[in-house]
Amino acid sequence: MKGVGIIGVGAYVPDRIVTNRDLEKLVDTSDEWVRSRTGIEERRIAGEDMGTSHMAVLAAQNALRDAAVAAEDIDLIIVATATPDHSFPSVACMVQEALGMKHIPAMDVSAACSGFVYGLVTAKQFIDTNTYQHVLVIGSEKFSSIVDWSDHNTCVLFGDGAGAVVLGEVPEGKGILSYEMGSDGSGAQHLFVNNVTNFVCMNGREVFKFAVRQMPESSLRAVEKAGLQKEDVDFLIPHQANVRIIDAARERLGLPEEKVSTTVRQHGNTSAASIPLSLFTELQNGKIHDGDVVVIVGFGAGLTWGSLCLRWGK
């Protein structure tokens, strides 16, 4: 039997770079404070004329080229985002129109920073059941539009960007081997968007405690479901929120630093876009090879989490 895996990857980040030094001029913070607590050095910020859907389209075009799949051969679009251009229509429908993919189903997934994993797992079901052959899964975020730029606790954390993949059939033994997802609504008050101000609000201490526990636990569960051991993992792509959280997951899995993606330094927290952006970056850097066992894991508002174990290869 053939597997279901990633056959194309693309990404897009805005041109504008905002460094920690730049933020020192806006709020009471310092480059040293941000680096020591998060590992973030800079982030990309989209202009007012660029929405989440625009970034999603550009990332999707790159993924289609990489997969050598024509737009008319895509059967379904799934966009993971917490910052849509509008409440409705969905970002996915806007992507469909921009790419000329007429009449195929398109939908958004709302699971915040876990959204891309949720999107991958959803897409896999359609291919497993032979309903569709190719599914475009995108993570795209414009968090700069919901950040209070006078709040030094949150504005230093987030950035904008998009990443996209094409899911399709891959050779037997390759592709997605297992996945694990969950949620805990009792933690909803720790990370949310205020309906009055439309700004993101976060209890950083509680989110940190949740993440350092849940990321490694979920990763290990996915590895075990694949019939593997943590020693079999070749590369880890965690949600890029905080270097200290990433380090906790890395240590639990027993991985050296060179086998873990830490693009948070350059991109900040791009929510649902962070995992596909990291995947694209590490492939470009030659860190992921054919046959490698790769673990993808995310956590986010909800509180939600999700992990996925795959064997890389087309």
N, C-alpha and C positions, 0 to 999 in steps of 0.2 A: 504494500500500500504506500502511496505517496504521502508525504507530509505536507503541512501547511506552514509556510514560513515567509520571511521578508525577502522580496526579490528586487526591491529598489528603495533607495533612501535619498531624501532631499532635505534641504534646510534653507532658512532665510533669517537674517538678523538685520535690523536697521543700521544705517551708516553711522548714526550719531552715538558716540561713546561718552558716557558720563562716569568719571572716576570718583573715587572717594574724596580726592582733593577738591573736585568740583562741588561735592555735596557739603564740604566744610563751609562753603560760602553761603549755603542756604539754611542749614540747621546746625544746632549745637552737637557736632560730632567730630570725629577725627579719623584720618586714614588708619592709624594704629588701632583705634577702638573697633572699627569695622572689621579689619583684617583679623584681629586676635579673637573675635567672637564668632565670625562667620567664614572667614577665608576669602570673602569677596573683595576684589580689587577694582572692578569696573562692571558696568552693565550697558546694554544697548537700549536706547529710547526712541520709539517711533514718533514721527511728526504728527501734527494734528490732522493732516490729510491722509494718513495711513491707518486703516482700521485693522482689526483682527482678521477679517476676511481677506484683505489685500495680502497680508503676510502669508496666510494659509494658501492662497493661490500660487504665490511665488515658490513656496516650499514644495507644493504638490507638483508643479511643473518640473522641478528638478528631480523629484522622485520618479515621475513617469519616464523621464529621459534615462535615468539610471536603470530602471527596470526594462527599458525598451518595450514599453506597453503603451499603445495609443489611447488617447482619452476615450474614444468610443468603445474600447474594450473593458472599461471599468464598469462594474455592475452595481456598486454601492459606495457611497461616501459617508464616512463617519468622522466628525470633527469633535475633538475633546477641547473644551474651552470653558473658562469661568468668566470671560470678558467678551461676550459677543457684541457685535456692532449694535444689535437691537435685541429686545426681548424676543421678538420674532419679526421677520422670518429667521430661520436658523442660519448660522454661518455656513453650514454644509450646503444649503440651497443656493446661497450666494456664490459659493465655490463652483457648484454644478453649472450655474449660468455662465460664470466667467470662463470656464473651461469648455463650454459647449457640449456638456454631457447631458443630452436631452432625455428627460422622462425617467431617469433612473432614480431609485430611492436615495434620500439624503437626510441625515439626522445629526443633531448634536448630542454629545454625552456630557453630563454635568457631574463630575466627581472631583472637581478641583485638580490638585496636583497628581492625583491617582488616575485622572481621566484617560490618559493615553494607554495605560495598561488595561483599563476597562474597555477601551475602544478596540484594542488588539484581540482581547478575549471574545468580544462580541463578533468581530469580523471572522474569527476562526470558526465559529459555529456555522455561519452561512456557507463557508467553503467546505467544511467537514460533511455537511448534509447535501453537498452538490447543488445547493440553491444558486450559488454564484461562484465564479471562477477567480475574479480579481476584485479586491476591495481596497479602496484608498482610505487610509487612516491618518488623520492629521491632528497634531497638537499645536494650537496657536493661541497666543495670549498677548494682550496689551494691558499689562498690569499698571503701567504708568497712568492709565485713565481712571484707576480706582484707588490710587495711593494718595494719602494726605502728605503733601510735600513739606508740611511744617512739622510733621511727626518724625523725629529722628529714630524712633524705635522700629518703624516700618519702611520708611521711604528708602533706606539704605539697602534693603533686602532684595527688591524686585527689579526685573528687567523685562524687555519685550522680545519676542521672536517667535519662530514657528519651525516645526519639523514635520516631515511626512514620510510615510512608507507605503509601498504597495505590497499587499499580501496576496499570495498565490500558492500554487502547488510547487513543492520542492522534492528532491529525491528522497527515497525512503531512508529513514534514520536522521534526516535533517529537519530543521524547522522547530516549531513549538512542541516541546516535550511535555510540559505540564504548566499549570498555573494555580494561583491561590489568591482569593480576594475576600475582603470583609469590610465591615463598618461598625462604628460605635457611636450612635447618635447622642449618647450621654455627654460626648465631648463637643457637641455642636457649638456651644457658647465660647469655645476657646479660639475659634477661627471663623470669622464670618464677615459679610459686608453689611454695614449699617444702612438700613433702608432710608434713613433720613438724609445722611450725608453722602451716601454712596461710596464711602471709603472703607477699605479693608481694615478690620480690627483683629488683633491677635494677642492672646495670652502666651507670650513666647516661652515662658518657663514650662507651662503645661504641654504645649505642642512639642517642645524639645524632649520632655520625659516620654511622651507617647512615641515619638519617632525613634529614639534610640532603643526602645524596646521592640517596637513593632517591625521596623525595617529588617533587622537580622532574623527575627523569628519567622517572618513571612518568607524571606529568602530561603531559609533552611527548609521550611515546609514544601516549597516549590521544588527544591532540589531532591528532597526525599520522595515526593510524588513522581519524579522522573526516574526513580530507581537508582539515583546517584548519591554520592557522598560529597561533602563540602570540598574534599581534596580534588574532586573532579572538575571544579569550577575553574575556568581559564580567565574569565573577565567578568567584572561586576559593573553594571550601569545603574547607579542609584539616582533617585530624584535629587536634583541639585538645589538643596536649600541651605545647607550649612556644612562646612568641612568637618566639624566635630561630630555631627550626626553620621556623615559618610564614614569617618574613621571608626565609629562604633560598629557599624555594619561590616566594615572591612576586617576588623580585628576578630569579630565573632566568626567570620567565615575563614579566618586564617590566611588572608590574602596579603601579599606585599603591595605597597603603594602603586607600583607600576602596573598592577593588574586591576586598578580601580579608576574609573573616570571621575575627574574633579574639575569639570568645566565651569563650575560655579564661580571660579575665580574671575573668569572673563565675562560671564553672562548674568551673574546673579541668579536669583530664583525666577525662572520663567514659567513656573507652574506646570500646566499640562504639556508645554513645549520642551521642558528641560530634558526629558529622556530621549526623545527623537533627535534633539539638537546634539546631545552627548553622543548618541549612536553615530550620527553623521560625522562628528568631529573625530571620534576615535577610529572610525574606518579610514578617514582621510589621513590620520596619523599612523596607520598601519598597525594598530594595536589589536585588531580582531582579525583572525585568520579562518580559512575554511576548516570546518570540523571543530572549532572551538566551542566549548560549553559556556554560554553567556547567560548571566542572570540579570534580569531587569526588575527593579523594585521601586515602588512609589508610595507616598503617603500624603494625605492632604485633608482639607476641610471635610467635615462630615460627622465624626472623623472617619476617613476612609483609608484603605490600603490595598495594594495589589502587587503581586510578583509573578514573574513568568520565567521559566527556564527553557532555553532553546539551544539547539546545536546549529551553529552558523553554517550556511551554505545554500547555494542556489541550484 
